[in-house]
Amino acid sequence: MNDARIRRLVIVGGGTAGWLTAALLAHALGSQLKILLVESAEIGTVGVGEATIPQILHVNRFLGIDEDDMLRAVHGTFKLGVQLNDFTRVGDSYLHAFGDLGLPLGLTPFHHYWLRSRGRPGAQSLWAHSLNAAAAAANRFARMDTVPNSPLGGIRYAYHFDASLYGQYLREHIKPGIVQRIEGKVVDVRLHADDGHIESLLLDGGATVEGDFFIDCSGFRGLLIEGALKTGYENWQHWLPCDRALAVASAPGGPMRPYTQASARSAGWQWRIPLQTRTGNGHVYCSRFISDDEAAAQLLANLETEALGDPRPLRFVTGMRKLAWNRNCLALGLAAGFMEPLESTSIHLVQSGVNRLLAMFPDRHCDPKLADEYNRQTRFEYERVRDFLILHYKATERDDTAFWRQCAAMEVPPELARKIALFRSRGQIFREHDELFTEIAWLQVMIGQRIEPQNHHPLADALDEAQLDGFLGDIRTLIGRASASMPDHARFVADHCRGGP
C-alpha cells in the first residue's frame, strides 16, 4: 500500500503567526515530518498586536515555556482584562474582566442574584464581585488560582508583549533540526495539473520548495490561499466598519496598569497597552468618516507620554476567507481573515486554527470531508467572535458623530440580534458549543453598554432579602481581602520578570 502520510510541511511567512504555528507543529509532530518555513527578512510584519487573551497560557504550557523567562524576553506585563471607555456614552467606562464573577448557587448563574439586587439600598456594581476588576482598579497583580479559604475562583490573566519578540522567542525555543528556515520571497506557486493542489514554490533566488501540505501565514496578501488558489474573501465591513489603523509607541510612564485600555473616538477607537520598555498605542478608525491626518492627530493628542516615532499606517478589510482550508493549503493569521484588535483575538485564532489542524491532521490526499469539517468549525468560531465585536459598536447611545449614529442604526446578524433580545428580556445568556467568549464576557459587555434586562431568573428569588444581601456582601468581602493582599503590578513585574534593555 502506498504511504500517503505527509512528510514535508511548508509554512509560508514568519512573524508571530508563522513561528507560533511552527512551534506548535514541531512540538506535536516534529518526529513524524519535516517542517520548512519560508520567510524573507525584507518583508516586515504588521506588529500592531501587543495584547492577548488567557488561552495563550495553554500554548506556553504545551510548549514547556517558562513564563517569567518569556516575559523578560518580550518586555511583557500582565493583563487582567480590557477597559472600554466612551463606547456607550461619553464618560462611560467599564471593564471586560477575565475570570469569574461572583459565585453561582446551584443551577442559577450569579448574575441573576445581582440583577435581583439592583435598586435595593447599598446595591453595588456588577464588577464589585470580580477579583480581576478589583485588582485592576488598584493596579495590583498576583498569580492566584483561587481566593484563599473560599470557593471563589482566582486571578485569570493574559499578557501584554511585543508580538514580534514573541515570534522570535518561539523560534529560538524550537528544538534544533525540526524546523528548517528558508530565506526568500515566493515569486510563483506551481499547482498539480490533475487536482489543483499546490506542488511547489519558486523563490526569488531560483530555489524550488516542494511540499505535501502548505500553511499560508503570509499576512493580508494570502499568497497561497488567495494568490494561487483564488479562494475568495467574505467582507464584513458593513458590520465592522473600521478599515484602517495607526500604531505608535510612546515612552513608558505613569502607572503600569494591568489591563488594556480601549477608548472610543469620533470614528473608531484608540488602544493603550503598557509594556515594560514602552507603551503601545494605536487608533483604529473608519476612513469614510475621518481622514488619515485627522486620525493621526487624534491619536497623538491622546497619548499619555511622548511618542517615540511617527504613527505607522495599516489598511485592512474585516472578514474571513471563504475557505480556511482549500485543497492542500491551510490559511492562518491574517491570511485567514482579520478581526480588528478590540478584544485581542488575533493570536488566539492562530492557536485555535493549529489545534483544529492537529485534531484533523490529514494525509496527502486531504480528504474533502475533513476540510469541510475544519472550515465549518472555523466559520463558527470567526462568526461568534465577529458578533461579539459588533456588540461593542451596535450597543451605543452615542449620536454625537455620524460614525456612531451609523453603528447604532445598523442591522446586525440574526444570531446576535437573538442574543441581545433574550438578554434584554430575561437576562439569560447561553454559550453555544466551543464559542470563544463565555457567558461572563457577554454579560460584562451587555451590562457595560447599558443593555438592561427586564427580569431575572425566578430561581434567584429563593433567597430572602437578608440572605441575598449576605451572599453578595460575603463575596465582596472575600474579593476585597484577596485584592488587598496582592502586590503592585509594577512591583510584581520587577520582582519576577523584569526585562528589556
Beta strands, then each sheet from edge to edge (+ up, - down):
strand 1: 8-12
strand 2: 34-39
strand 3: 77-79
strand 4: 81-85
strand 5: 93-97
strand 6: 158-160
strand 7: 179-183
strand 8: 186-191
strand 9: 198-203
strand 10: 208-210
strand 11: 213-216
strand 12: 233-235
strand 13: 244-250
strand 14: 260-265
strand 15: 268-274
strand 16: 279-285
strand 17: 312-315
strand 18: 319-321
strand 19: 325-326
strand 20: 329-331
strand 21: 337-338
sheet 1: 7+ 2+ 1+ 11+ 20+ 19-
sheet 2: 3+ 6-
sheet 3: 5+ 4- 14- 15+ 16- 13+ 17-
sheet 4: 8+ 9- 10+
sheet 5: 12+ 18- 21+
end
